[in-house]
Structures are given as structure tokens and as C-alpha cells.
Amino acid sequence: MAGLAAAVLAIAQQAQAAGDPVFGDWLTQTGDGKVRVGPCAADAAQACGVVLWLKPPPGVEMQAMRDANNPDPALRSRALIGLTLISGFHREAVGQWADGQIYDPKSGKTYKAKMALGPNGVLKVAGCVMVFCQAQTWTKAE
């Protein structure tokens, strides 16, 4: 009976998370990228985000942009478009997610992260090292 209750609770949590206001398309703080946030493919109770669009540097096509700074040489040739940028977030409350990770393709580093929808409709995404966090404000993409 306890197993059934746990399964029902897990399904209810997934259903609640599916309608969370952080889900959707967001422009990064600098406006040079668009990320789609939604349920993770591996676990719908968690939130993940993939890169939909990036503003390429002059003379470079978007499709040619690669994960060149990844610490794993085997991953340096993968495309940045479609790359999972944020992953493993756990819902704390409506619009508030924690215990996730954010990958910075510019440095090749992954940080602990949290994100929360602000009262003005912006998404605050913060990457943290120990107790020090640096936040970005993302705006809803049209």
C-alpha cells in the first residue's frame, strides 16, 4: 500500500510541475541566447532547459557553434543548439526550483544552481560555488 501511495504522490508532483510558470522559452540576460525550460526527459518531476538559439559571433553560423570549451575532449564537437544548459532542478514551490545545475559553455564549467520566477515575470537563474551565487535575469521570450 505504501508503494502505491508513493507512486500516486510522484504522479501528482509531476502533474503539478508540468504547469509551472518557469516552463517556457526565455531570453538570457544578454539577449544572445534563448533557452526552453520544461520537464526533464529522464524525470518529468525535475526541470531542465535546452538551448534553442544563440547569437553567433560575426562570421560564424549558428549551426557551426560547438561546445569547444568542454573539459571532456570527446564533447567539444557537439553543437550548442539543443544542448542541455540547465538540469536536475527540484521544485520547492510554484515558480521556485533548486538543487539543479547550470552549464556555462563559455567556460566549460558546471555550477550548482537555483531559479525562481520574480513578481515582475522575470526568471532569476543563479549559479553557485559554495555559498557565493551569481544571478542572471532572463525574460520571457515571445
N, C-alpha and C positions, 0 to 999 in steps of 0.2 A: 504494500500500500504506500509506503514511503517513497518508493521508486516512481510510482505513478504521480504522486504529488509533486515530486521534483521535476518530472517531465512536463507537467501542466504549468508549473511556475516558469520553467525555461521557455516554453512556448509563449506564455503571456509576456515575459520580458522582451522576447524578440518582436512580438506584435507591437508593444509599446515603443520600442526603439525604432521600428520601421517608420513611424510617423514623426520622428524627432525633427525640430526646426533647423538643426545644423545640417541636415541632409539636403543636398542640392549642389549647385555649381557656385564656386567662389573665386573671385579675383584676388590674387595675392596683394600684399600691401603696396608693392612697387608697380603693380598693374602689368607685370611682364609674364604672368602665368595664370592659368585657370585650372582649378582642382575640383573634381567631383567627389563629394563626401557622401558616403552611404554605408549600408551594412557590409561587413567584410564577407567575401565569398566563402571563406572557410568557417566563419561563425557569425551568423546574422545578428547575434546579440552584441557584437562589437562593431565599432565604426572604423572605416578605412577611407582613404582618399587616393585617387589616381590623377595623374597629370593629363589634362585634356588638350592644353595648348600652352605654348611658350613663345615669347617674342625672341626670335633668333638674333644673334649679333649680326651686324652688317656683313653681307656677302655669304651668309650661311643659311641654307634652307632648314626649315623646322624639322623635316624628316631626317636630316643629317646629324641632328644634335644627339650626342651619345653620353653615357654615364662615365665619362673619361676619368673622373677623379675618384672612382670607387676604389676602396682599398683592396678589393678582390680583383686581380687582373682578368679573371675569366668573365667578369661582369662589365668591364669597361666598354665593351662594344654594344651593349644593349641600348635601345632607344629610350630617350627620356619621355616621349609621348607614350602614355599608357603605363608608365612606371608608378608603382605604389609608393606614394610620398609619405602618407601617414597611415599607421596601422595599429591594431590591437587596443583601441580605446574602449574603456568600460564606462557605461552610463552611470552617473551619480544621481542625476535628476534631469528633468526635461531641459534640453539645451546645455547641459554640463557633462563633459566627458573627461576622464582622467586615466592615468596609468597606460598611456599609449606611447608611441614612438613617432618621431618625425625624422625623415632622412633629408639631409642637405646635399644635393648633388654638386653644389659649388665647392664644398669642402670634402665630400665623400664621407661625412660623419653622420651618425645616427644619435639622436638625443631622446631622453625621456620627455614626454610632452603631455599637455593638457589643453583642452579647448572649451570655450564657453561662449554662448550667444549673449551679446550685450543687449541692454534695453533699447538701444537705438538700431538694432538689427544687424550689427556687425559681428563678425566672429573673431574672437581673440584666441590666437593659437600661440602657445608658449612652449619653447623648447628649453629644457632644464639640464644643468650639470650640477649635481649635488643639490644645494638649496638656491642656487642662482639661476634665474629664468630670464629669458629674453623673449618678449612677446611681439607678435605681428598682428595687425588688424586687417582682416580680409573682409571684402564687401561682396554682397550677393551679386552674382552675375545675371544679367538679363538674358 
